[in-house]
Amino acid sequence: MSYPLSAATPPTTAFAPASTRLWTGRTLTAIAVLFLIFDATAKLLRLPVAVDTTVQLGYPAAVVVPLGLLELALLVVYLTPRAAPLGAILWTAYLGGAVATHVRIGNPVFTHVLFPTYVAAMLWGGLWLRDTRVRALLKYN
């Protein structure tokens, strides 16, 4: 017996996702998420390294805790399966601001300027590997 698909049903394939693809996606996601949890925690606890770095980047120390709260909110959105693509888009915007900040103050390219891009690539790559909706939207031929 077949059931009609609603418009809200994500596209699926006839085959289950490959175990290797799924676990690679989970691993990429875990690496990025663990780093972002560490970063948000350092900001929320106002650790000297987080405050000093924020000030060195040209921002007032008062923005450290709000940035930590924003990072936690973005993590919640990204880790919610239905909202994960929106979370990835929001993280891309946030991390794009980090790239712009590093460019503005003239930090080294590969270690500072591009580091947020590496994190965004892990977020998107992990999501693409784990989520059939994202693979359907961003097809790789």
ChimeraX attribute file (.defattr): number of C-alpha atoms within 10 A of each C-alpha:
attribute: neighborCount
match mode: 1-to-1
recipient: residues
	/A:1	2
	/A:2	4
	/A:3	5
	/A:4	6
	/A:5	9
	/A:6	7
	/A:7	7
	/A:8	6
	/A:9	9
	/A:10	12
	/A:11	13
	/A:12	13
	/A:13	8
	/A:14	5
	/A:15	6
	/A:16	8
	/A:17	14
	/A:18	11
	/A:19	10
	/A:20	10
	/A:21	14
	/A:22	16
	/A:23	14
	/A:24	16
	/A:25	21
	/A:26	17
	/A:27	14
	/A:28	20
	/A:29	23
	/A:30	15
	/A:31	14
	/A:32	19
	/A:33	18
	/A:34	11
	/A:35	12
	/A:36	18
	/A:37	15
	/A:38	13
	/A:39	16
	/A:40	24
	/A:41	18
	/A:42	18
	/A:43	23
	/A:44	18
	/A:45	13
	/A:46	17
	/A:47	12
	/A:48	11
	/A:49	11
	/A:50	21
	/A:51	21
	/A:52	15
	/A:53	13
	/A:54	17
	/A:55	15
	/A:56	12
	/A:57	15
	/A:58	11
	/A:59	14
	/A:60	12
	/A:61	15
	/A:62	12
	/A:63	13
	/A:64	24
	/A:65	19
	/A:66	13
	/A:67	16
	/A:68	23
	/A:69	15
	/A:70	14
	/A:71	21
	/A:72	18
	/A:73	14
	/A:74	21
	/A:75	20
	/A:76	14
	/A:77	19
	/A:78	23
	/A:79	17
	/A:80	13
	/A:81	13
	/A:82	12
	/A:83	12
	/A:84	21
	/A:85	21
	/A:86	15
	/A:87	22
	/A:88	21
	/A:89	16
	/A:90	16
	/A:91	22
	/A:92	19
	/A:93	13
	/A:94	17
	/A:95	19
	/A:96	17
	/A:97	13
	/A:98	19
	/A:99	19
	/A:100	14
	/A:101	17
	/A:102	19
	/A:103	15
	/A:104	12
	/A:105	12
	/A:106	11
	/A:107	15
	/A:108	11
	/A:109	12
	/A:110	10
	/A:111	9
	/A:112	16
	/A:113	21
	/A:114	20
	/A:115	16
	/A:116	21
	/A:117	17
	/A:118	14
	/A:119	21
	/A:120	21
	/A:121	17
	/A:122	20
	/A:123	27
	/A:124	24
	/A:125	17
	/A:126	23
	/A:127	25
	/A:128	21
	/A:129	21
	/A:130	22
	/A:131	19
	/A:132	17
	/A:133	16
	/A:134	18
	/A:135	15
	/A:136	14
	/A:137	10
	/A:138	10
	/A:139	8
	/A:140	6
	/A:141	3
